[in-house]
Amino acid sequence: MLLQILCHITAALFGLLLIACWWRSRRALHQVAHERDQARLLAAETARQASADAALRNEFVATVTHELRTPLNGIIGMTSLLRSGDLDPRQREYADIIRASAKTLAVLVNDLLDFARIESRHIALEHIPFSLPDIIHDLHVLFAPRATAKGLDLALDIDPHTPAQVNGDPHRVRQILNNLLDNAIKFTEQGEIRIACGPASDGPDRRPIMRLVISDTGPGIAAEMQDRIFDPFCQNDASITRRHGGTGLGLAICRRLSVLMGGSLELSSSDDTGSTFTCLLPLEVSQTTHPDDAQRHDRVTTQMINGRRAHLLLVEDNPVNRRTIQLMLEHLGYQVDCADNGSQALTLLTGQHYHGVIMDCIMPEMDGFATARAIRTGHAGDFDPHLPIIALSAHTLTADRDRALEAGMNAYLTKPVQASELAKVLDGLLAAHYRCDMINSDTENHARERSKEPS
Ligand code: ADP
């Protein structure tokens, strides 16, 4: 009996012991789970705080850089004005240095602003129809003088299957290509830069993917740097980079923009073959046609006025601007002669009939205003004192525009001018003056002229 009671008591004690152990382990488990939850909450809070801090920091950078742009534009604009006045050589040198420094600062500020906007997701992408080949042609015209000056070939390779119009953000696509081209020309000392574009295979959701490639025969980028090169402020070879300047933000911006647009930007590079940057972007084919693009696609290679190739005189003293605008006009289908200043322009106009003049305003010897007045008062021979004159100026003030129009010019465009803008104004003025529609060589046979060209 006693033994039985002892057995019951032992069993009860054992049971109690088990319950106590179970209870303790349960509490320990609870404790671990609680601590884990606490750690998770803390991690989430830290991440939230970090992302709030990053957003605040980016917001701050965006605000400050935005505020910096206004005074910087003032410095650049005012030094341009200063440089166009009478300066002695030493003053001109000082003004040149101020302007160059302000421009370098402006690049840095713009890059920082862009980067901060992208990082804080304060960037709205457009979704409008645009033409990839047109963007590439424009960039070709823009960069050709720099490439030529360095003895580099700038080759174009546009796949004929590239759709005429796609939907997307043309400004951001241009920005990416612009930066890649700028780098390619900056870092390449000899050989060739190639711009290629065409359809790649369709994406997983059957959205068409466009491939944009900028390749060069430059120094290349070492294998171990190839991934890091897209990190902000990462620059490859310090000595080369110091020579060329730059912020180290361009590629970081380009890759982030490509990803924001649903695409990618990759680099393949070796010492022997230079660098190749490939940007893949999902850009669906557009069914609508942008009016400007339609107008430009109409063009083939030759602009005709009443059976004659349209012949323009470009008057511009700055050799780089001159070459850039000349290439732009030639690409638009015009025959172009160039003059360095107003008095040279008057000589050319006296000996030959031009259909129109594109005129810089501020030039040495004889400026654009005086030249326009001379043409209108018959000091440029008898051909056509009323021919269309378009002012092309770096100054954006209404007073400058008024001064050009008062001098007898018909339209006023500010630099840097876009090919589409130049084409639109030229078409309008030439068609009105010669009372004909501008036609190109392909449509020449379906003459749309309505009257004879004035002699
Ligand atoms: P930045 O050109 O302003 O320095 P980027 O982000 O555009 O900034 O480029 C980062 C770095 O990548 C450059 O400093 C350069 O070292 C390297 N790099 C970029 N493009 C090329 C290229 N085409 N060939 C050789 N190096 C390049």
Residues whose N, C-alpha, C, O or C-beta is under 5 A from the ligand:
A	BS01	ADP	N183 A184 F187 G218 G220 I229 C234 Q235 N236 D237 T241 G245 G246 T247 G248 L249 G250 L251 A252 S275
